[in-house]
């Protein structure tokens, strides 16, 4: 590690000197230790072979923190009895406000004889406690633990920042919702979609955004994902500001720490236009089928094979079924060549060539019913592409 800066705040000068000596034997070089009792915040040269000197200035001589680059501070080692000192608190508060990393590790030195040092080193907290008299190995372990935690917090913050940038710039609405249905986070797309500021979303519940019936249905899916730990994709309909919308929603479980309420990340893709097209196509298909099946004439659709001859039926109406005596299901496994006699079959290549050239052909054909009866029928063929 390079450029390490430590603020040392000890009420006892001898303890400060001892800590300096321990740190001077560490691998943190170059290392700058700033003694808060020194009226000029002078750097203690730990590379020097001479013992570092400590100013005997009183606490009231503490200079303005503007003389120190507060963003450069990596660690604070302080006497726990100084935690309430107003001037020191002011400096530390300013450091915490300015530091680019939200985690600034602190090591507290306590005189409490009942304190257990091993219990004081806890990587879950940014405060580490050590008891006097200090042992070199304990202090160096505490410093190592503090810097390790800071590196982890820094890496986590960078990861969270990248994650937040991706969320904020996504086109689809994205939200993080907990087991109780509370919005923990929403991106700009979600806020714009609901005509609401992002900060106004936080703390709101699903039931404040959606009608109860739709909120209940969505929360059922959310809680299922939290309880099983397995993500799922759901399609659902909901009402927003009185308008009907359809969403394809990808719900994935979020990692949680001990004691935290389970939550999910929800990415909602608006598929309303697609659903409107599907509805229109279905309605159009229903109208087509109504006309198709109520026609007085027999109507069929069939493919054209690679040789240019009639292939299998795609569709037949009720008149064709009744006339030939086959069910619709049976005819869909057949084609025009299966229901005509030999003479008509011989004419097929010539008739199909004309159909290909002119896109239509009218001719007489002899069709054979299921019971073998022959029916002479006028066929009017039209060629089109699906």
C-alpha positions as CSV (number, residue, x, y, z in Angstrom):
1,X,0.0,0.0,0.0
2,X,1.4,3.4,-0.9
3,X,0.7,6.9,0.5
4,X,-1.0,5.8,3.7
5,X,-2.1,8.6,6.0
6,X,-3.2,8.0,9.6
7,X,-4.5,10.5,12.1
8,X,-3.4,9.6,15.6
9,X,-5.4,11.1,18.5
10,X,-4.1,9.9,21.9
11,X,-4.5,11.8,25.1
12,X,-1.4,10.1,26.5
13,X,1.8,11.2,24.7
14,X,3.6,8.0,25.7
15,X,0.9,5.9,24.2
16,X,1.1,8.0,21.0
17,X,4.9,7.4,20.9
18,X,4.5,3.7,21.3
19,X,1.9,3.5,18.5
20,X,4.3,5.5,16.2
21,X,7.1,3.0,17.0
22,X,4.9,0.0,16.2
23,X,3.6,1.5,12.9
24,X,7.2,2.4,11.9
25,X,8.0,-1.3,11.9
26,X,5.0,-2.1,9.5
27,X,5.0,-2.5,5.8
28,X,2.9,0.6,5.1
29,X,5.4,2.8,3.4
30,X,5.5,5.7,2.7
31,X,3.5,6.2,5.9
32,X,2.3,9.6,7.2
33,X,1.1,9.8,10.8
34,X,-0.5,13.1,11.8
35,X,-0.6,13.8,15.5
36,X,-3.7,15.8,16.3
37,X,-2.0,17.4,19.4
38,X,0.7,19.0,17.2
39,X,-0.4,22.6,16.5
40,X,0.9,22.4,12.9
41,X,-0.3,18.9,12.0
42,X,3.3,18.1,11.4
43,X,4.1,14.8,9.7
44,X,6.0,12.4,11.8
45,X,8.8,10.9,9.7
46,X,8.6,7.2,10.5
47,X,11.4,6.5,8.0
48,X,13.9,8.3,10.2
49,X,16.0,6.4,12.7
50,X,15.5,9.1,15.3
51,X,12.6,8.7,17.7
52,X,9.7,10.9,16.5
53,X,9.0,13.9,18.8
54,X,5.5,14.8,20.0
55,X,4.4,18.4,20.6
56,X,3.3,19.2,24.1
57,X,0.8,21.8,22.8
58,X,-2.5,21.7,24.7
59,X,-5.8,20.5,23.1
60,X,-6.9,24.1,22.6
61,X,-4.0,24.6,20.1
62,X,-5.6,22.2,17.6
63,X,-5.3,24.1,14.2
64,X,-8.0,24.4,11.6
65,X,-8.4,21.2,9.6
66,X,-8.1,23.2,6.3
67,X,-4.4,22.8,6.6
68,X,-4.8,19.1,6.0
69,X,-5.9,17.3,2.9
70,X,-8.8,15.5,4.5
71,X,-9.5,13.3,1.5
72,X,-6.1,11.7,2.0
73,X,-6.9,10.2,5.4
74,X,-7.0,6.4,5.4
75,X,-7.3,5.5,9.1
76,X,-8.0,7.1,12.5
77,X,-6.4,5.7,15.7
78,X,-7.8,7.4,18.8
79,X,-8.3,7.2,22.5
80,X,-11.9,6.3,23.2
81,X,-12.0,8.9,25.9
82,X,-11.6,11.6,23.2
83,X,-14.7,10.6,21.2
84,X,-16.7,13.4,22.8
85,X,-14.0,16.1,22.4
86,X,-15.8,18.8,20.4
87,X,-12.7,20.0,18.4
88,X,-11.7,16.5,17.5
89,X,-15.3,15.5,16.6
90,X,-15.4,18.5,14.3
91,X,-12.3,17.4,12.4
92,X,-13.4,13.8,12.2
93,X,-16.9,14.9,11.1
94,X,-15.4,17.0,8.3
95,X,-13.2,14.0,7.2
96,X,-16.2,11.7,7.0
97,X,-18.2,14.3,5.0
98,X,-15.4,14.9,2.5
99,X,-14.0,11.4,2.2
100,X,-14.8,9.9,-1.2
101,X,-15.2,6.5,0.4
102,X,-18.2,6.2,2.8
103,X,-16.2,3.8,5.0
104,X,-13.4,5.4,7.0
105,X,-12.0,2.8,9.5
106,X,-11.4,3.9,13.1
107,X,-9.4,2.1,15.8
108,X,-10.3,3.0,19.4
109,X,-7.9,2.4,22.2
110,X,-9.7,1.8,25.5
111,X,-8.5,1.7,29.1
112,X,-11.4,-0.6,30.1
113,X,-9.7,-3.6,31.9
114,X,-12.7,-5.9,31.2
115,X,-12.6,-5.3,27.4
116,X,-11.8,-8.4,25.2
117,X,-9.6,-7.4,22.4
118,X,-10.5,-10.3,20.2
119,X,-14.2,-9.3,20.4
120,X,-13.2,-5.8,19.4
121,X,-11.9,-6.7,15.9
122,X,-15.2,-7.1,14.0
123,X,-15.1,-6.7,10.2
124,X,-18.8,-6.0,10.1
125,X,-18.2,-2.6,11.7
126,X,-16.0,0.3,10.8
127,X,-14.9,0.6,14.4
128,X,-12.2,-1.6,15.9
129,X,-11.5,-1.5,19.7
130,X,-8.2,-2.4,21.4
131,X,-7.4,-2.4,25.1
132,X,-4.3,-1.0,26.8
133,X,-1.6,-1.9,27.2
134,X,-1.2,-2.3,23.5
135,X,0.6,-5.3,22.0
136,X,2.4,-4.8,18.7
137,X,0.8,-7.8,17.0
138,X,-2.7,-6.7,18.1
139,X,-2.3,-3.2,16.7
140,X,-0.8,-4.4,13.4
141,X,-3.6,-7.0,13.1
142,X,-6.2,-4.3,13.8
143,X,-4.7,-1.9,11.2
144,X,-4.5,-4.8,8.6
145,X,-8.1,-5.7,9.3
146,X,-9.2,-2.0,9.0
147,X,-7.5,-1.6,5.6
148,X,-8.8,-4.9,4.4
149,X,-12.4,-3.8,5.3
150,X,-11.8,-0.5,3.6
151,X,-10.6,-2.2,0.4
152,X,-13.7,-4.4,0.4
153,X,-16.0,-1.4,1.0
154,X,-14.3,0.5,-1.8
155,X,-14.7,-2.4,-4.2
156,X,-18.3,-2.8,-3.2
157,X,-19.0,0.9,-3.7
158,X,-17.5,0.8,-7.2
159,X,-19.6,-2.2,-8.0
160,X,-22.7,-0.5,-6.6
161,X,-22.0,2.6,-8.6
162,X,-21.7,0.6,-11.8
163,X,-24.9,-1.2,-10.9
164,X,-26.7,2.1,-10.2
165,X,-25.5,3.6,-13.5
166,X,-26.9,0.6,-15.4
167,X,-30.2,0.8,-13.6
168,X,-30.5,4.6,-14.1
169,X,-29.8,4.4,-17.8
170,X,-32.1,1.4,-18.5
171,X,-35.1,2.0,-20.8
172,X,-37.3,-0.4,-18.9
173,X,-38.8,0.5,-15.5
174,X,-36.7,-1.1,-12.7
175,X,-37.5,-1.3,-9.0
176,X,-36.3,-3.0,-5.9
177,X,-39.3,-4.0,-3.7
178,X,-39.2,-5.8,-0.3
179,X,-41.3,-8.6,1.1
180,X,-43.8,-6.0,2.5
181,X,-44.3,-4.4,-0.9
182,X,-42.3,-1.3,-0.1
183,X,-40.3,0.4,-2.9
184,X,-36.6,0.6,-1.9
185,X,-35.4,2.0,-5.2
186,X,-36.8,2.9,-8.6
187,X,-35.0,4.1,-11.8
188,X,-35.8,7.2,-13.9
189,X,-37.8,5.1,-16.4
190,X,-40.1,3.9,-13.7
191,X,-40.5,7.4,-12.3
192,X,-41.3,8.8,-15.7
193,X,-43.7,6.0,-16.5
194,X,-45.7,6.7,-13.3
195,X,-45.3,10.5,-13.6
196,X,-43.7,10.6,-10.1
197,X,-40.3,11.8,-8.8
198,X,-37.9,9.0,-7.9
199,X,-37.5,10.2,-4.3
200,X,-41.3,10.2,-3.9
201,X,-41.4,6.5,-4.7
202,X,-39.3,5.4,-1.8
203,X,-41.4,4.2,1.1
204,X,-44.5,3.8,-1.0
205,X,-46.1,0.4,-1.2
206,X,-47.5,-1.6,-4.2
207,X,-51.0,-0.9,-2.9
208,X,-50.4,2.9,-3.2
209,X,-49.4,2.6,-6.9
210,X,-51.7,-0.2,-8.2
211,X,-55.3,-1.2,-7.6
212,X,-55.5,-3.7,-4.7
213,X,-56.4,-6.7,-7.0
214,X,-53.4,-6.1,-9.2
215,X,-51.1,-5.3,-6.2
216,X,-52.1,-8.5,-4.5
217,X,-51.4,-10.6,-7.6
218,X,-48.0,-9.0,-8.1
219,X,-47.0,-9.3,-4.5
220,X,-47.9,-13.0,-4.6
221,X,-45.3,-13.4,-7.4
222,X,-42.7,-11.3,-5.6
223,X,-43.1,-13.2,-2.3
224,X,-42.8,-16.5,-4.2
225,X,-39.4,-15.4,-5.6
226,X,-38.2,-14.3,-2.2
227,X,-39.3,-17.5,-0.4
228,X,-37.9,-19.9,-3.1
229,X,-34.8,-17.8,-4.0
230,X,-35.5,-18.6,-7.7
231,X,-36.2,-15.8,-10.2
232,X,-39.2,-16.0,-12.6
233,X,-40.7,-14.1,-15.5
234,X,-44.4,-13.3,-15.3
235,X,-46.9,-11.7,-17.7
236,X,-49.6,-9.6,-16.1
237,X,-52.2,-6.9,-16.8
238,X,-52.5,-3.9,-14.5
239,X,-54.2,-0.5,-14.4
240,X,-52.1,2.7,-14.2
241,X,-53.8,6.0,-14.0
242,X,-57.0,4.4,-15.3
243,X,-55.3,2.9,-18.4
244,X,-54.8,-0.8,-19.1
245,X,-51.2,-2.0,-19.5
246,X,-49.5,-5.4,-20.0
247,X,-46.0,-6.2,-18.7
248,X,-43.5,-9.0,-19.0
249,X,-41.9,-8.8,-15.6
250,X,-38.5,-10.4,-14.7
251,X,-38.3,-10.8,-10.9
252,X,-35.0,-11.8,-9.4
253,X,-34.1,-12.3,-5.7
254,X,-31.7,-9.8,-4.1
255,X,-28.9,-10.8,-1.7
256,X,-29.7,-9.9,1.9
257,X,-27.7,-9.5,5.0
258,X,-28.6,-11.1,8.4
259,X,-31.8,-9.5,9.8
260,X,-32.7,-7.7,6.5
261,X,-36.1,-8.2,5.0
262,X,-36.0,-10.1,1.7
263,X,-36.3,-8.1,-1.5
264,X,-36.4,-8.5,-5.3
265,X,-35.2,-6.6,-8.3
266,X,-38.1,-6.2,-10.7
267,X,-37.6,-5.3,-14.4
268,X,-40.9,-4.6,-16.1
269,X,-41.1,-4.5,-19.9
270,X,-44.1,-2.8,-21.4
271,X,-45.6,-5.3,-23.9
272,X,-48.9,-3.4,-24.2
273,X,-48.4,-2.7,-28.0
274,X,-47.6,-6.3,-28.7
275,X,-50.8,-7.4,-26.8
276,X,-52.9,-4.9,-28.7
277,X,-51.5,-6.4,-32.0
278,X,-52.3,-9.9,-30.7
279,X,-55.8,-8.9,-29.8
280,X,-56.3,-7.3,-33.2
281,X,-55.0,-10.4,-35.0
282,X,-57.2,-12.6,-32.9
283,X,-60.2,-10.5,-33.7
284,X,-59.3,-10.4,-37.4
285,X,-58.9,-14.2,-37.3
286,X,-62.3,-14.7,-35.7
287,X,-63.9,-12.5,-38.4
288,X,-62.1,-14.4,-41.1
289,X,-63.2,-17.8,-39.6
290,X,-66.7,-16.6,-39.4
291,X,-66.8,-15.6,-43.0
292,X,-64.8,-18.6,-44.0
293,X,-67.1,-21.1,-42.3
294,X,-70.4,-19.4,-43.3
295,X,-69.7,-19.2,-47.0
296,X,-72.0,-21.1,-49.3
297,X,-69.1,-22.5,-51.4
298,X,-66.4,-24.9,-50.3
299,X,-63.2,-23.0,-49.5
300,X,-59.8,-24.5,-48.8
301,X,-56.2,-23.3,-48.4
302,X,-53.3,-25.5,-49.4
303,X,-49.6,-25.2,-49.9
304,X,-47.6,-25.5,-53.1
305,X,-44.7,-28.0,-52.9
306,X,-41.2,-27.7,-54.3
307,X,-42.3,-29.2,-57.6
308,X,-45.0,-26.6,-58.0
309,X,-47.8,-29.1,-57.3
310,X,-50.5,-28.8,-54.7
311,X,-49.3,-29.7,-51.2
312,X,-51.3,-30.3,-48.0
313,X,-54.3,-28.4,-46.9
314,X,-53.7,-25.6,-44.4
315,X,-57.4,-25.0,-43.8
316,X,-60.8,-26.2,-45.1
317,X,-64.3,-24.8,-44.3
318,X,-67.4,-26.7,-43.1
319,X,-68.8,-26.9,-46.7
320,X,-65.8,-28.8,-47.9
321,X,-66.0,-31.3,-45.0
322,X,-69.7,-31.8,-45.6
323,X,-69.4,-32.3,-49.3
324,X,-66.5,-34.8,-49.2
325,X,-67.6,-36.6,-46.0
326,X,-64.3,-36.1,-44.2
327,X,-63.7,-34.3,-40.8
328,X,-61.6,-31.2,-40.8
329,X,-58.8,-33.1,-38.9
330,X,-58.7,-35.8,-41.6
331,X,-58.5,-33.3,-44.4
332,X,-55.6,-31.4,-42.8
333,X,-53.5,-34.6,-43.2
334,X,-54.5,-34.7,-46.9
335,X,-54.1,-32.4,-50.0
336,X,-56.0,-31.7,-53.3
337,X,-54.3,-34.6,-55.0
338,X,-55.8,-37.0,-52.5
339,X,-59.4,-36.1,-53.4
340,X,-59.4,-36.0,-57.2
341,X,-59.6,-38.7,-59.8
342,X,-56.7,-39.7,-62.2
343,X,-57.7,-37.5,-65.1
344,X,-57.9,-34.4,-63.0
345,X,-54.5,-35.4,-61.4
346,X,-52.9,-35.5,-64.9
347,X,-54.0,-32.0,-65.6
348,X,-52.5,-30.6,-62.4
349,X,-49.0,-29.7,-63.7
350,X,-50.5,-27.6,-66.5
351,X,-53.1,-26.0,-64.3
352,X,-50.5,-25.2,-61.6
353,X,-48.2,-23.6,-64.3
354,X,-51.1,-21.4,-65.4
355,X,-51.8,-20.5,-61.7
356,X,-48.1,-19.6,-61.2
357,X,-48.1,-17.4,-64.3
358,X,-51.5,-15.7,-63.9
359,X,-52.0,-16.0,-60.2
360,X,-55.4,-17.6,-60.8
361,X,-56.9,-20.6,-62.6
362,X,-60.4,-21.8,-63.1
363,X,-61.1,-25.4,-64.1
364,X,-63.4,-28.4,-63.7
365,X,-62.3,-31.2,-61.4
366,X,-63.7,-34.5,-60.4
367,X,-63.5,-34.9,-56.7
368,X,-63.9,-38.2,-54.8
369,X,-65.7,-38.3,-51.5
370,X,-64.8,-40.5,-48.6
371,X,-67.4,-43.1,-49.6
372,X,-66.0,-43.2,-53.2
373,X,-68.7,-41.0,-54.8
374,X,-67.4,-38.8,-57.7
375,X,-68.5,-35.1,-57.8
376,X,-67.8,-32.8,-60.7
377,X,-66.8,-29.4,-59.2
378,X,-65.7,-26.0,-60.7
379,X,-62.5,-25.0,-59.0
380,X,-61.4,-21.4,-58.9
381,X,-57.8,-21.2,-57.6
382,X,-55.9,-18.0,-56.4
383,X,-52.2,-17.9,-55.7
384,X,-51.0,-15.8,-52.8
385,X,-48.1,-15.7,-50.3
386,X,-48.4,-16.0,-46.5
